[in-house]
């Protein structure tokens, strides 16, 4: 049985995929066999959808309605549609992977170009969200079932300072969700997505700053727990967060799961497998106890040698269920096993 078959009774199973696998038939067959959800690892982020050339060439024309291009995402959408695979839309509004010129007056590219004013940036945000959502709803109906409307807006000091807070202001999250709700045809749930959601201060801060105000206006449908774990992450705290968000009138999705591990030895991969098993035990139990409306689990990568962690941590990581040859590791069987208990 595959991952998606084993967990069909519980939630969708997904993986983030990079662009190059779209040309790799054996990998595409593997995805269709194991998963019923995919996320573009990078291609649905603003830096890949915004049409840099058009906007910067005709800044007056596009000032309040940025030009967007879909050539990078169409191949993913087509593959998903053809294979009956759902997609998480990642991500509409983010401080990262959104070019600085997008926030600049007249889309100017210089590093110190003055920023656009609030009204202009609100118009650009609305237009971007409308254009992207409308396109996928009309051209690829039924494929995207969840949108990460805003990603990673909370830090220890409160709301993260970014070009979004610097232009629109402190209400940029609320504004983004209002636009997403306005242009959604209801086929996709609207998510707030963040990392380190297992930290006690962060789960509270996300509720206070983000979820509570959004819930008051009925603007949010789900909480995305990214779930980039290490071998040391406190899984009891993780479970508390899962149940904390689960107690809210929201879906919960695990959106970017991996467990950083630098030691490929057999014992270490066995410990990794045990950790995945403990985590999936929690997830299945939360679902069975109705402690969380957990609707999907997505791994952040297909196989160890495609993981972002190796570059980010500057040390080779073996964090996923499949090795460099796409061969299932012990962790894969441990995850399958957790579904059968
Ligand atoms: O995996 C993505 C990596 O290829 C990019 O270089 C990186 C740049 O921001 O983004 C990675 O994906 C991130 C995701 O979009 C949001 N949460 C954290 C992920 C890992 O950095």
Boltz pocket constraint, residues with backbone or C-beta under 6 A from the ligand:
constraints:
  - pocket:
      binder: B
      contacts: [[A, 41], [A, 42], [A, 96], [A, 97], [A, 151], [A, 195], [A, 226], [A, 256], [A, 308]]
      max_distance: 6.0
